[in-house]
């Protein structure tokens, strides 16, 4: 279509002409205070609530303003023609009128089910609003659809209550929201000031100390337990004691406290006598932590699945419940489910609580590391470290650094990895040393593990308290066993293997049975155990674990010398596809010996085709392979046709035979 001549277009205005009618001026003000494109319904609702309905029909006035170029009717709604015009309209509006319009706009948006927009409107005018608007602000701050940061700002903008009990309740609400919003330092400073002010009695002081204990969990676990213990020493009523005990039990179970079982039992009795808000959820989390600590991943999964994250009392725990569910799925090898759940958490992070953003990012890196997406894991970890730096919680920073170090070591960039590790000083003493576990596992991949004695010491002893950290990444267990053997500590290697075998017996899936066979083969040198590990790990998506198991089998002293070259070729190809330049733990390079006659044909397959062939050759259906590889059924089918053509096979049986002869295992 020919472009409309400029002379026929509505003129764009940036001022507020005095010739505008009262109705036109009112409509412009209504659109200006909306702060976002709005609908005609919004203007009509505001007019009705203010009782200041213009004499002229609003829809007719809007059409006239559009025709004259003051308003633009976009797909999202009505907006002023320019930012300059919006500023002029707001300047032209008396402050009292502007405030009244914003307050009314907030009420309209809240009634229309748009609490976040309503909250932003109120923030424009707080604290100078009516009593009803302040009540609305309190109500909106408790609405799950209003993100924690916005809720905290709402509560802070309104005047703090005067009476001590009311002020304390307000303070706790503010602290909870600040913490969930990721504004942890601000939260801790505020609570420390209140404790130092000593304006409350023992019961209220205990509540503040308890909150400090809860918020230090992601910063300093030792301080978390200390403050919760101090809270219990205060004169608590039944409800306060119940809240504090359930929180302490939850944290103690998470950190593998030796008295966790007794603390959970005491918390359950206190909660039964006097239920506290969210206490049942904290107890469920505590029992899930205890199950994971003993290696019982299926029981932990059942407990986490039964918790209702939508219940109002769960708001402050919802984000951690969601994260714990993802951790459990990764540990069980349910990588597709974990990836889907992690995407869901990341998409809702602003509403659920940005405090978990670093943990979610670190978990995303762990998931990619576990499935062999090394380059993506490293890139995400480096980006998070560069963007947040010192603002990251200690646990998240160390976990992200561990990802970078592990990828560097797998690529053979040992000097670069050692440089990063040289600056780290692990915290000595439980429970703070728990935060260094994954970095210790990464350091265990150094060809000279003795260089990192402090880190390895923390990693070696942690499973004795809690197996939870050991179960997140399947290839870390065998790696620690290898490192212990390399350091001559067979007793520690056997203890680690016992932990892994116990977890395998409880999980009873191919992933952990494979790991159990692998560590058994490392200790005994029995190639049959390592063959079983390879066979089981082939059915999983834990590519680094499979590649490491192949390498362990190739180096097994009981293996026939004729088999080793083929195994080394295969694991070298796997490492190359993952972006690793070295084999296994970096202590041996592949020798490049040629394999059997089928290998040249197999070498023509693309990396994507190899992944499909590996899964289908061990008996997976196309649907299962698609789910495992995060692709569609049609993509797998296309790859399969190409595989058949390149290998000269016609069915799955022939493919399995070719693949078996290629594997040599």
C-alpha positions in Angstrom: 0.0 0.0 0.0 1.2 3.5 -0.7 2.5 5.4 2.3 0.1 8.0 3.8 1.3 11.5 2.9 2.7 13.3 5.9 0.2 16.1 5.5 -2.7 13.6 6.1 -1.2 12.1 9.3 -2.4 13.3 12.8 -0.1 15.9 14.2 2.1 14.6 17.2 1.9 16.9 20.2 4.4 17.3 23.0 2.7 20.1 25.0 -0.6 20.4 26.8 -2.6 23.0 24.9 -4.9 25.2 27.1 -7.7 24.6 24.4 -8.2 21.0 25.6 -11.6 20.3 27.2 -11.8 19.1 30.8 -12.7 15.6 29.6 -9.7 15.5 27.2 -7.4 16.7 29.9 -8.7 14.1 32.4 -8.2 11.3 29.9 -4.6 12.4 29.2 -3.9 12.4 32.9 -5.5 8.9 33.4 -3.3 7.5 30.6 -0.2 9.3 32.0 -0.5 7.9 35.5 -1.1 4.3 34.1 2.7 4.1 33.5 2.0 1.5 30.8 -0.4 1.1 27.9 -3.9 0.8 29.3 -7.4 -0.1 28.1 -10.6 1.9 27.9 -11.9 -0.2 30.8 -9.1 1.2 33.0 -10.1 4.8 32.4 -13.8 4.0 32.9 -13.1 2.2 36.2 -10.9 5.1 37.5 -13.5 7.6 36.6 -16.2 5.6 38.3 -14.2 5.2 41.5 -13.2 8.9 41.7 -16.7 10.0 41.0 -15.3 12.5 38.5 -16.7 11.0 35.3 -16.2 13.6 32.5 -19.3 15.1 30.9 -18.3 13.7 27.5 -18.3 9.9 26.9 -14.8 8.6 27.6 -14.7 6.5 24.4 -15.6 9.5 22.2 -12.9 11.6 24.0 -10.3 8.9 23.4 -11.1 8.7 19.7 -10.8 12.5 19.4 -7.4 12.5 21.2 -6.2 9.7 18.9 -7.3 11.6 15.8 -5.5 14.8 17.0 -2.3 12.8 17.7 -2.3 13.0 21.5 -2.9 9.3 22.0 -1.7 6.2 20.2 -3.9 3.1 20.1 -1.3 0.3 20.1 -1.9 -3.4 20.4 -1.0 -3.3 24.1 -3.4 -0.5 24.8 -3.6 3.3 24.9 -0.5 5.4 25.4 0.6 9.0 25.1 2.1 10.0 21.8 5.6 10.6 23.3 7.5 10.5 26.6 7.8 14.3 26.4 4.0 14.7 26.3 3.6 12.3 29.2 6.0 14.4 31.3 4.1 17.6 30.3 0.8 16.1 31.3 2.1 14.9 34.7 3.7 18.4 35.3 0.4 20.0 34.3 -1.5 17.8 36.9 -1.6 19.2 40.5 0.2 17.0 42.9 -2.9 16.2 45.0 -4.8 15.2 41.8 -1.9 13.1 40.6 -1.7 11.3 43.9 -5.4 10.7 44.1 -5.4 9.3 40.5 -2.5 6.9 41.3 -4.1 5.7 44.5 -7.4 5.0 42.6 -5.4 3.4 39.7 -3.9 1.0 42.3 -7.3 0.1 43.7 -8.6 -0.5 40.1 -5.7 -2.7 39.2 -5.9 -4.7 42.4 -9.6 -5.3 41.8 -8.8 -6.4 38.2 -6.4 -9.0 39.4 -3.2 -7.1 38.5 -1.5 -6.9 41.9 2.0 -6.2 40.6 0.9 -3.2 38.6 -1.2 -2.1 41.6 1.9 -2.3 43.8 4.0 -0.2 41.5 1.3 2.5 41.4 1.2 2.6 45.2 5.0 2.9 45.4 4.7 6.2 43.4 2.8 7.9 46.3 3.7 6.1 49.5 3.8 7.0 52.3 1.5 10.0 51.7 -1.7 8.0 51.0 -5.0 7.3 52.8 -5.4 4.6 55.5 -7.3 2.4 53.0 -4.4 2.6 50.5 -1.9 1.6 53.3 -4.1 -1.4 54.0 -4.1 -2.2 50.3 -0.3 -2.0 50.3 -0.1 -4.5 53.2 -2.5 -6.8 51.3 -0.6 -6.5 48.1 2.7 -7.3 49.9 1.3 -10.6 50.9 0.1 -11.5 47.4 2.2 -14.3 45.8 1.9 -12.6 42.4 3.8 -9.6 43.8 7.5 -10.4 43.7 9.4 -10.3 47.0 11.5 -7.2 46.1 8.4 -5.2 45.2 6.6 -6.4 48.4 9.6 -5.4 50.5 9.6 -1.9 48.9 5.9 -1.6 49.6 6.3 -2.4 53.3 9.4 -0.2 53.7 7.7 2.8 52.0 4.8 2.8 54.4 5.4 4.1 57.9 6.5 1.4 60.4 3.9 0.6 63.1 4.4 2.1 66.5 3.5 -0.7 69.0 6.4 -3.2 69.6 4.4 -6.3 68.6 3.1 -4.7 65.4 6.5 -3.3 64.5 8.1 -6.8 65.0 5.5 -8.5 62.7 6.1 -5.7 60.1 9.9 -6.2 60.5 9.7 -9.9 60.0 7.6 -9.5 56.8 10.0 -6.9 55.5 13.0 -9.2 56.3 11.4 -12.3 54.7 10.7 -10.4 51.5 14.1 -8.7 51.4 15.8 -12.1 51.8 13.7 -13.8 49.2 14.4 -10.9 46.8 18.1 -11.7 47.1 18.9 -8.5 49.1 20.5 -10.6 51.8 23.1 -8.1 53.0 20.4 -5.5 53.5 18.3 -8.1 55.4 21.1 -9.0 57.7 22.1 -5.4 58.4 18.5 -4.5 59.3 18.1 -7.5 61.7 21.5 -6.9 63.4 20.5 -3.3 64.0 17.3 -4.4 65.6 19.0 -6.9 67.8 21.6 -4.3 68.9 18.8 -1.8 69.6 17.5 -4.2 72.3 14.0 -2.7 72.2 12.1 -6.0 72.6 11.6 -8.6 75.2 13.1 -12.2 75.2 10.4 -13.6 73.0 10.7 -11.0 70.3 14.5 -11.1 70.5 14.4 -14.8 69.9 12.3 -14.3 66.8 15.0 -11.9 65.4 17.8 -14.3 66.3 15.9 -17.1 64.6 15.5 -15.1 61.5 19.2 -14.3 61.4 19.8 -18.0 61.7 17.5 -18.8 58.8 19.1 -16.1 56.6 22.7 -17.1 57.2 22.1 -20.5 55.8 23.3 -19.6 52.3 26.1 -17.4 53.6 27.7 -19.1 56.7 26.1 -22.4 57.8 28.0 -22.2 61.2 26.4 -18.8 62.0 23.0 -20.2 60.9 23.2 -22.9 63.5 24.7 -20.5 66.1 21.9 -18.0 65.9 19.1 -20.6 65.8 20.7 -22.1 68.9 20.8 -18.7 70.7 17.1 -18.2 69.8 16.2 -21.5 71.5 18.0 -20.2 74.7 15.5 -17.3 75.0 12.2 -17.4 76.8 10.0 -18.7 74.0 6.3 -19.3 74.0 5.0 -22.5 72.4 4.5 -21.0 68.9 8.0 -19.4 68.9 9.7 -22.5 70.1 7.9 -24.6 67.4 9.0 -22.2 64.7 12.6 -22.1 65.9 12.9 -25.8 66.3 11.4 -26.6 62.9 13.9 -24.1 61.3 16.8 -25.5 63.3 15.9 -29.1 62.4 15.6 -28.2 58.7 19.1 -26.5 58.7 20.7 -29.2 60.9 19.4 -32.0 58.5 20.7 -30.0 55.5 24.2 -29.7 56.9 24.4 -33.3 58.2 24.4 -32.3 61.9 25.2 -35.4 64.1 22.1 -34.7 66.2 19.8 -34.1 63.2 17.5 -37.1 64.0 16.9 -35.9 67.6 16.4 -32.3 66.5 13.8 -33.4 63.9 12.0 -35.5 66.5 11.9 -32.6 69.0 10.7 -30.3 66.2 7.9 -32.7 65.3 6.7 -32.9 68.9 6.8 -29.1 69.2 4.9 -28.6 65.9 2.3 -31.1 67.0 1.7 -29.2 70.2 1.7 -25.7 68.6 1.8 -25.6 64.8 3.8 -22.7 63.4 3.3 -21.2 59.9 5.2 -23.2 57.4 6.4 -25.6 60.1 5.0 -28.7 58.4 6.9 -27.8 55.2 10.2 -27.2 57.1 9.8 -30.6 58.7 9.1 -32.3 55.4 12.3 -30.6 54.0 14.2 -31.8 57.1 13.1 -35.4 56.5 14.0 -35.1 52.8 17.5 -33.8 53.7 17.9 -36.7 56.2 16.9 -39.3 53.6 19.3 -37.8 51.0 22.1 -37.7 53.6 21.8 -41.4 54.0 21.7 -42.0 50.2 17.9 -42.7 50.1 17.1 -40.6 47.1 13.8 -42.3 46.2 12.5 -41.6 49.8 13.6 -38.0 49.5 11.8 -37.7 46.2 8.5 -39.1 47.7 8.7 -36.6 50.6 9.4 -33.6 48.3 6.6 -34.6 45.9 4.0 -34.7 48.7 4.7 -31.1 49.9 2.2 -28.6 48.6 4.3 -25.6 47.4 1.1 -23.6 46.6 0.0 -23.4 50.2 0.2 -19.8 51.5 2.5 -20.9 54.4 4.9 -22.2 51.9 5.7 -18.9 50.3 9.1 -18.3 52.0 10.1 -22.0 51.4 8.6 -22.4 47.9 11.7 -21.5 46.0 13.9 -23.8 48.0 11.4 -26.6 47.7 11.5 -26.2 44.0 15.3 -26.1 43.9 15.5 -29.2 46.2 13.2 -31.1 43.8 15.5 -30.3 40.9 18.5 -31.4 42.9 16.8 -34.7 43.7 15.9 -35.2 40.0 19.5 -34.6 38.9 20.9 -36.9 41.6 18.5 -39.7 40.3 19.6 -39.1 36.7 16.2 -37.8 35.6 17.9 -35.1 33.5 15.0 -34.3 31.2 12.7 -33.7 34.1 15.3 -31.7 35.9 15.9 -29.5 32.9 12.2 -28.8 32.5 11.8 -28.0 36.2 14.9 -25.8 36.2 13.6 -23.8 33.3 10.3 -23.4 35.2 12.1 -22.1 38.3 14.2 -19.7 36.3 11.2 -18.3 34.5 9.4 -17.6 37.9 12.5 -16.5 39.8 11.3 -12.9 40.3 8.1 -14.0 41.8 9.4 -17.0 43.8 12.5 -15.2 45.1 15.7 -14.0 43.4 17.7 -15.2 46.5 17.9 -18.6 44.7 19.1 -17.2 41.4 22.8 -18.0 42.0 21.8 -21.5 43.2 19.6 -22.0 40.1 22.5 -20.9 37.8 24.9 -23.2 39.6 22.5 -26.1 39.3 22.1 -25.4 35.5 25.9 -25.7 35.2 25.9 -28.9 37.2 23.2 -30.4 35.0 25.2 -29.6 31.8 28.4 -30.8 33.4 26.7 -34.1 34.2 25.4 -34.7 30.7 28.6 -33.6 29.0 27.7 -30.1 27.8 31.1 -28.8 29.0 31.4 -25.7 26.9 27.9 -24.5 27.8 28.5 -25.2 31.5 31.8 -23.3 31.6 30.3 -20.3 29.7 27.4 -20.0 32.0 29.6 -20.3 35.1 32.1 -17.7 33.9 29.3 -15.3 33.0 27.7 -15.6 36.5 31.1 -15.2 38.2 31.9 -12.1 36.1 28.5 -10.5 36.6 27.9 -11.1 40.3 31.5 -11.6 41.6 31.7 -10.9 45.3 27.9 -10.5 45.6 27.4 -14.3 45.1 26.7 -16.4 48.2 29.7 -18.5 49.2 28.1 -21.8 48.2 27.1 -20.6 44.7 30.5 -18.9 44.0 32.4 -22.1 44.9 30.1 -24.3 42.9 30.4 -22.1 39.8 34.2 -22.0 40.2 34.2 -25.8 40.5 32.5 -26.0 37.1 35.1 -23.8 35.5 38.0 -25.8 37.1 36.6 -29.2 36.1 36.1 -28.1 32.5 39.6 -26.7 32.3 41.1 -29.9 33.7 39.0 -32.1 31.2 40.3 -29.9 28.4 43.9 -30.4 29.5 44.4 -26.8 30.6 45.9 -27.9 33.9 47.9 -24.8 34.6 44.9 -22.5 34.2 42.9 -24.7 36.6 45.7 -24.7 39.1 45.9 -21.0 39.0 42.3 -20.6 39.9 42.6 -23.2 42.7 45.7 -21.5 44.1 43.7 -18.5 45.3 41.2 -20.5 47.2 41.4 -21.1 50.9 38.9 -23.7 52.0 37.1 -23.0 55.3 38.3 -25.3 58.0 35.6 -27.0 60.1 32.1 -28.2 59.7 29.6 -27.1 58.5 31.2 -24.3 56.5 33.6 -26.7 54.8 30.6 -28.4 53.1 30.6 -25.5 50.7 33.9 -26.6 49.3 32.9 -30.2 48.4 32.4 -29.7 44.7 35.6 -27.7 44.3 37.4 -30.6 46.0 35.8 -33.0 43.5 36.9 -30.8 40.6 40.5 -30.6 42.0 40.5 -34.4 42.3 40.7 -34.4 38.4 44.2 -32.9 38.6 46.9 -35.4 37.4 48.7 -34.5 40.7 45.9 -34.5 43.3 48.3 -34.1 46.2 48.6 -30.4 45.2 45.2 -29.8 46.6 45.3 -31.6 49.9 43.1 -29.2 51.8 40.3 -29.3 49.2 40.5 -33.1 48.9 40.4 -33.5 52.6 37.1 -31.6 52.8 35.7 -33.7 49.9 36.9 -37.0 51.3 35.3 -36.5 54.8 32.0 -34.9 53.8 30.1 -38.1 52.8 30.7 -39.4 56.4 28.3 -36.7 57.6 26.0 -36.5 54.6 26.1 -38.2 51.2 24.0 -35.5 49.6 26.9 -33.6 48.0 28.4 -36.8 46.7 25.2 -37.8 44.9 24.6 -34.7 42.8 27.2 -35.5 40.0 27.7 -39.3 39.4 31.2 -39.1 38.0 32.5 -37.3 41.2 32.3 -40.4 43.3 34.6 -42.5 41.2 36.9 -39.5 40.7 37.3 -39.2 44.5 38.0 -42.9 44.8 40.7 -42.6 42.1 42.3 -39.7 43.9 42.3 -41.5 47.2 44.0 -44.5 45.6 46.5 -42.2 43.9 47.3 -40.7 47.3 47.7 -44.1 48.8 44.7 -43.8 51.1 42.9 -47.1 50.3 40.9 -46.9 53.5 39.3 -43.6 52.4 38.7 -45.0 48.9 36.9 -48.0 50.4 34.8 -45.8 52.6 33.7 -43.7 49.6 32.9 -46.8 47.6 30.8 -48.1 50.5 28.8 -44.9 50.5 28.2 -45.1 46.8 27.2 -48.8 46.9 24.7 -48.0 49.7 23.2 -45.2 47.6 23.1 -47.5 44.5 21.2 -50.2 46.5 18.5 -47.6 47.5 18.2 -45.9 44.2 18.3 -49.2 42.3 18.6 -47.5 38.9 21.1 -48.0 36.0 23.0 -44.8 36.8 23.9 -45.6 40.4 24.3 -49.3 39.8 26.8 -48.4 37.1 28.7 -46.1 39.4 28.7 -48.8 42.1 30.2 -51.3 39.7 32.7 -48.7 38.6 34.1 -48.0 42.1 34.2 -51.7 42.8 36.2 -52.3 39.6 38.6 -49.4 40.6 39.2 -51.0 44.0 39.5 -54.7 42.8 40.9 -54.2 39.4 38.3 -56.6 38.1 37.4 -55.8 34.5 34.1 -57.6 34.8 32.9 -55.0 37.3 34.0 -52.2 35.0 32.3 -53.9 32.0 29.1 -54.0 34.0 29.5 -50.3 34.8 30.0 -49.4 31.1 27.0 -51.5 30.1 24.7 -49.8 32.6 26.0 -46.3 32.0 25.4 -46.6 28.3 21.7 -46.5 29.1 21.9 -43.1 30.8 22.7 -39.6 29.6 25.6 -39.2 32.1 28.2 -39.0 29.3 31.2 -38.0 31.4 30.5 -40.9 33.8 30.3 -43.3 30.8 33.5 -41.9 29.3 35.4 -42.2 32.6 34.2 -45.7 33.1 35.4 -46.7 29.6 38.8 -45.2 30.4 38.9 -47.1 33.7 38.1 -50.3 31.9 40.8 -49.6 29.2 43.4 -49.2 32.0 42.2 -52.1 34.1 45.2 -54.4 34.8 43.1 -57.5 34.2 42.0 -56.5 30.8 43.3 -58.2 27.7 45.9 -55.9 26.0 44.1 -56.4 22.6 40.9 -54.7 24.0 42.4 -51.6 25.4 43.0 -49.7 22.1 39.4 -49.9 21.0 38.2 -48.8 24.4 40.6 -45.9 24.4 39.5 -44.9 20.9 35.9 -44.8 22.0 36.3 -42.9 25.1 38.6 -40.4 23.3 35.9 -39.9 20.8 33.4 -39.3 23.6 35.7 -36.8 25.3 36.2 -35.0 22.0 32.4 -34.7 21.4 32.1 -33.2 24.9 34.8 -30.7 24.2 37.4 -32.4 26.4 41.0 -32.7 25.0 42.2 -35.3 27.4 41.0 -38.8 28.4 39.4 -39.4 31.8 41.4 -37.9 34.6 44.0 -36.4 32.4 46.7 -39.0 33.1 46.7 -40.8 29.7 46.2 -39.9 26.1 44.6 -42.2 23.6 47.1 -44.1 21.5 45.1 -43.9 18.3 45.3 -47.7 17.4 42.9 -48.7 14.7 39.9 -50.8 15.6 37.9 -53.3 13.7 36.6 -53.0 10.1 33.4 -51.3 11.1 35.1 -48.3 12.6 35.7 -46.3 9.4 32.0 -46.3 8.7 31.1 -45.3 12.2 33.6 -42.4 12.0 31.4 -40.9 9.3 28.5 -40.3 11.8 28.0 -36.8 13.1 28.1 -36.3 16.9 24.3 -36.1 17.0 24.0 -39.3 15.0 26.5 -41.0 17.4 24.4 -40.0 20.4 21.2 -41.4 18.8 23.0 -44.6 17.7 24.4 -45.2 21.2 21.0 -45.0 22.8 19.1 -47.1 20.2 21.8 -49.7 20.1 21.3 -50.5 23.8 17.6 -50.9 23.4 16.0 -47.5 23.9 12.9 -46.7 21.8 13.0 -43.6 19.5 10.6 -41.8 21.9 12.9 -42.6 24.9 16.0 -41.4 23.0 14.2 -38.2 22.0 13.3 -37.5 25.6 16.9 -38.3 26.8 18.5 -36.0 24.2 16.1 -33.1 24.5 15.0 -33.4 20.9 11.8 -34.3 19.0 10.8 -37.8 17.9 11.1 -36.7 14.3 14.7 -35.5 14.8 15.7 -38.9 16.2 13.9 -40.6 13.2 15.8 -38.5 10.7 19.1 -39.3 12.4 18.3 -43.0 12.4 17.7 -43.1 8.7 21.0 -41.4 8.1 22.7 -43.9 10.5 21.3 -46.9 8.6 22.5 -45.4 5.3 26.0 -44.7 6.5 26.5 -48.0 8.3 24.8 -50.1 5.7 22.3 -51.7 8.2 18.6 -52.1 7.8 17.2 -52.6 11.3 17.9 -52.1 15.0 19.3 -55.6 15.5 22.0 -55.0 12.8 22.7 -51.6 14.3 23.2 -53.2 17.8 25.6 -55.8 16.3 27.7 -53.1 14.6 27.8 -51.0 17.7 28.7 -53.9 19.9 31.6 -54.9 17.6 32.7 -51.3 17.6 32.6 -51.0 21.4 34.8 -53.9 22.2 33.2 -54.0 25.7 
